[in-house]
Amino acid sequence: MSIQEIDFSKTLSDQQVYDTIMGNYSDLSKEWIFHQWNWMNSVYWSFKDHYKYMVVISLIEKTLQFYDQMQIQYSYDEYYAKSYQQIEKFSITELCEKLNLPKETVRRKVLELEKDGVISRSKKKIIIDRKAFPFVKPENQIKFSSKYIYLVSQALNKDKLYSKKLDPQMIEIIIKKRFSLCWRWFYRMQIPLIIGYQKFMQDLTTFHIWGTVTMNQVLNVSKHLETADDKPPLDHFTTSDILIKNLGANTGISAMSISDMTKIPRATIIRKCKYLIKNDLLKINDKKQYVLSSTNFKKILPYQTEAFKYKAKFIRKILNLLVIS
């Protein structure tokens, strides 16, 4: 049996990926925001409750961690052919720490998931029923992630930091082939990333709504940035400065449109937007549309740069896996 030698000169570091994402932000930001917005929609749509979804995937990540430690790997099809997932040594306290939530909130969400028939408990073991799989099966998300990873790989190719030429389909195939490993990496990116924004915005529904307004505004700003011919990519700080100046802010988004896009009830959106306006994270224009506030958007930037570190780690692992696959 031949042993594969790894050429470490062709592998990437977290810092290289991070610097490339930050330096090419104007070319990558629109796709990343769309990636994350679709992720948040899938989080909410599954149970009409962000936190129930976060509890379920936190439990799944624990099982994926065990598989990784035992060097057990499942493909996408093999993983979802199972009739259930068992998580041993279940602990409310552990979930609270992972999700940064009060015990009473986590306990309530676990009881609701039990009532829904999604999970069942036996002493310190917990079973995730097969009926939960359609809610968390990431068929579309793998496509979105593969496309974004491909765009980052192109930027790395251009900077001569990564030599392998990829396409989105190739990335998708590898993720599905090594699914239990790759999706553990994905959850290890998303869970702390999303919880980080929750600390700032108080809850995930508020963050989801704010993110929808942000996506609308970034699309407007992108149209402005794309008017220049042969423009070099702009870094994160320059692009954010343009966004802060509210280019395109005269085209906001209404509560009804946010509701149509996210399926969050309109009454909830209006209530959460009042909180965002009070805390100077949004403002409302003369058309009764929500737009970003330039003042407090600056306070979000430290959370963004922290999120990019989680993102860079995930992408680095996938791209290095592709080097040896």
C-alpha positions in Angstrom: 0.0 0.0 0.0 1.5 3.4 -1.0 1.5 6.2 1.4 0.5 9.6 0.1 3.1 12.3 0.6 1.6 15.7 1.3 3.4 18.7 -0.2 3.0 21.2 2.6 4.2 24.1 0.4 0.8 23.8 -1.4 -1.3 24.1 1.7 -2.7 27.3 3.2 -2.7 28.9 6.6 -5.6 30.6 8.3 -3.8 33.9 8.0 -3.4 33.6 4.3 -7.1 32.9 3.7 -8.1 35.6 6.2 -5.9 38.2 4.5 -7.2 37.3 1.1 -10.8 37.6 2.2 -10.1 40.9 3.8 -8.1 42.2 0.8 -10.7 41.2 -1.8 -13.8 42.1 0.2 -15.6 44.1 -2.5 -15.5 41.1 -4.8 -16.5 38.6 -2.1 -18.8 40.4 0.3 -22.0 40.1 -1.8 -21.7 36.4 -2.2 -20.8 35.9 1.5 -23.8 38.0 2.7 -26.1 36.0 0.4 -24.5 32.8 1.8 -25.2 33.8 5.4 -28.7 35.2 4.7 -29.7 31.8 3.1 -28.2 30.0 6.1 -30.3 32.2 8.5 -33.4 31.5 6.5 -32.8 27.8 6.7 -32.2 28.1 10.5 -35.6 29.9 10.9 -37.7 28.0 8.4 -37.0 24.6 9.8 -38.8 25.1 13.1 -40.0 28.7 12.8 -37.6 29.1 15.8 -33.9 30.0 15.4 -33.0 28.5 18.8 -34.5 25.1 18.2 -32.4 24.7 15.1 -29.3 25.8 17.0 -30.0 23.2 19.7 -30.4 20.4 17.1 -27.2 21.3 15.1 -25.2 21.7 18.3 -26.2 18.1 19.2 -25.4 16.9 15.7 -22.0 18.6 15.9 -21.2 16.7 19.1 -21.8 13.4 17.2 -19.7 14.6 14.2 -16.9 15.4 16.7 -17.0 11.8 18.0 -16.9 10.4 14.4 -13.9 12.7 13.8 -12.1 11.6 16.9 -12.7 7.9 16.1 -11.6 8.5 12.5 -15.0 7.5 11.2 -16.2 9.2 8.1 -19.6 9.2 6.3 -20.5 10.5 2.9 -23.6 12.7 2.6 -25.8 9.8 1.4 -24.4 7.4 4.1 -25.0 9.9 6.8 -28.6 10.6 5.9 -29.4 6.9 5.4 -29.3 6.5 9.2 -32.6 6.0 11.0 -31.5 8.2 13.9 -28.5 9.9 15.5 -27.6 9.1 19.1 -25.8 11.7 21.3 -24.4 10.3 24.6 -23.6 12.3 27.7 -26.2 14.9 26.9 -26.0 18.0 29.2 -28.1 21.1 29.3 -25.2 22.9 30.9 -22.9 22.0 27.9 -25.5 23.3 25.5 -25.9 26.5 27.5 -22.2 27.2 27.3 -22.0 26.4 23.6 -25.0 28.6 22.6 -24.4 31.2 25.3 -28.0 30.9 26.4 -29.7 30.7 29.9 -30.5 27.3 31.2 -34.2 27.9 31.3 -34.2 28.9 27.5 -32.3 25.7 26.5 -34.4 23.5 28.7 -37.6 24.9 27.2 -36.3 24.4 23.6 -35.3 20.9 24.3 -38.7 20.1 25.8 -40.4 21.7 22.7 -38.3 19.6 20.4 -39.3 16.5 22.4 -42.9 17.4 22.1 -42.4 17.9 18.3 -41.0 14.3 18.2 -37.7 15.6 16.8 -35.6 14.3 19.8 -36.2 11.9 22.6 -34.2 11.5 25.9 -33.2 8.4 27.9 -31.3 9.3 31.0 -28.2 11.1 29.8 -28.6 10.0 26.2 -30.5 11.8 23.5 -31.8 10.5 20.2 -32.3 12.8 17.1 -35.1 11.2 15.1 -34.9 10.7 11.4 -37.9 13.1 11.0 -35.4 15.9 11.9 -33.1 15.2 9.0 -35.1 17.1 6.3 -35.0 20.2 8.5 -31.2 20.1 8.7 -30.2 18.4 5.5 -28.0 21.0 3.8 -28.5 20.2 0.1 -28.7 23.9 -1.0 -26.3 25.1 1.6 -23.5 22.9 0.3 -24.0 24.5 -3.1 -23.9 28.0 -1.6 -20.7 27.2 0.4 -19.0 25.5 -2.6 -19.6 28.6 -4.7 -18.2 30.9 -2.1 -15.1 28.7 -1.4 -14.5 28.6 -5.2 -14.5 32.5 -5.3 -12.0 32.6 -2.5 -9.9 30.0 -4.2 -9.8 32.2 -7.4 -8.6 35.1 -5.3 -5.9 32.9 -3.8 -4.9 31.7 -7.3 -4.6 35.3 -8.4 -2.3 36.0 -5.5 -0.3 32.8 -6.3 -1.0 31.4 -2.8 -3.0 28.4 -4.0 -2.1 26.5 -7.1 -5.0 24.0 -7.5 -7.7 25.1 -10.0 -11.2 24.3 -8.8 -14.8 24.7 -9.8 -17.9 24.7 -7.5 -18.9 21.2 -8.6 -15.6 19.7 -7.6 -15.8 21.3 -4.2 -19.4 20.1 -3.7 -18.4 16.6 -4.6 -15.5 16.5 -2.1 -17.7 18.0 0.7 -20.4 15.3 0.0 -17.8 12.6 -0.1 -16.2 13.6 3.2 -19.5 15.0 4.6 -19.3 14.1 8.3 -15.8 15.7 8.5 -16.6 18.8 6.4 -19.9 19.6 8.0 -18.4 19.4 11.4 -16.0 22.1 10.2 -19.0 24.0 8.9 -20.9 23.9 12.2 -17.7 24.8 14.1 -17.7 28.0 11.9 -21.4 28.8 12.0 -22.3 28.2 15.7 -19.8 30.6 17.3 -20.2 33.0 14.4 -24.0 33.3 14.8 -23.8 33.3 18.6 -21.3 36.2 18.4 -23.8 38.4 16.6 -26.5 37.4 19.1 -24.4 38.9 21.9 -24.5 42.2 20.2 -28.2 42.1 19.0 -29.7 40.3 22.0 -31.4 37.6 19.9 -31.2 35.8 16.6 -34.4 37.0 15.1 -33.2 40.6 15.5 -29.9 39.6 13.8 -31.8 37.9 11.0 -33.8 41.0 10.3 -30.8 43.3 10.5 -28.9 41.0 8.2 -31.8 41.2 5.6 -31.6 45.0 5.6 -27.8 44.8 5.3 -28.1 42.4 2.4 -30.5 44.8 0.6 -28.1 47.7 1.1 -25.0 45.8 0.1 -26.7 44.8 -3.2 -27.4 48.6 -3.8 -23.8 49.5 -2.9 -22.5 46.7 -5.1 -24.3 48.2 -8.1 -22.5 51.4 -7.5 -19.1 49.7 -7.1 -19.6 47.7 -10.3 -20.0 50.8 -12.5 -16.2 51.3 -12.7 -14.3 49.4 -15.4 -11.3 47.3 -14.4 -11.6 48.3 -10.8 -9.2 46.7 -8.4 -10.8 44.8 -5.5 -11.4 46.9 -2.4 -10.4 45.7 1.0 -12.8 45.2 3.9 -12.3 48.6 5.5 -12.7 50.6 2.3 -15.8 48.7 1.3 -17.3 49.0 4.8 -16.6 52.8 4.7 -18.6 53.0 1.4 -21.4 51.1 3.1 -21.3 53.3 6.1 -21.7 56.4 4.0 -25.1 54.8 3.0 -24.7 54.8 -0.8 -28.0 53.5 -2.0 -29.7 54.1 1.3 -32.6 55.9 -0.4 -33.7 52.4 -1.6 -34.5 50.6 1.7 -36.7 47.7 2.4 -40.1 47.6 4.0 -41.4 45.4 6.9 -43.6 43.6 4.4 -40.7 42.8 2.1 -38.6 41.5 5.0 -41.5 39.3 6.1 -41.9 37.9 2.5 -38.2 37.2 2.3 -37.7 35.6 5.7 -41.2 34.3 6.6 -40.9 36.1 10.0 -44.3 37.6 10.9 -44.6 41.3 10.0 -45.6 42.2 13.6 -42.4 40.6 14.9 -40.3 42.5 12.3 -41.9 45.9 13.2 -41.2 45.2 16.9 -37.6 44.1 16.4 -37.0 47.0 14.0 -38.1 49.4 16.8 -35.4 48.0 19.0 -32.8 48.3 16.1 -33.8 51.9 15.5 -33.7 52.7 19.3 -30.2 51.3 19.4 -29.1 53.2 16.3 -28.5 50.1 14.2 -31.3 50.9 11.7 -33.1 54.1 10.6 -36.3 54.6 8.6 -36.4 56.7 5.5 -39.2 58.9 4.2 -40.6 55.9 2.2 -41.1 54.0 5.5 -38.3 51.7 4.5 -35.5 50.4 6.7 -31.9 51.3 6.0 -28.6 50.9 7.9 -27.6 53.5 10.4 -24.0 54.7 9.7 -23.3 55.6 13.3 -23.6 52.2 15.0 -22.7 50.1 12.0 -19.1 50.9 13.0 -19.7 48.9 16.2 -20.5 45.8 14.2 -17.1 45.8 12.5 -15.2 44.1 15.3 -17.8 41.3 15.3 -17.3 41.0 11.5 -13.6 40.7 11.7 -14.0 38.0 14.4 -16.5 36.2 12.1 -14.0 36.3 9.3 -11.5 34.3 11.4 -14.0 31.5 11.8 -14.7 31.7 8.1 -11.0 31.6 7.1 -10.4 28.5 9.3 -13.3 26.6 7.6 -12.3 27.6 4.1 -8.6 26.8 4.8 -9.5 23.3 5.9 -11.7 22.6 2.8 -9.1 24.0 0.4 -6.3 22.0 2.0 -8.5 18.9 1.9 -8.9 19.4 -1.8 -5.1 19.6 -2.2 -4.8 16.0 -0.9 -8.0 14.6 -2.5 
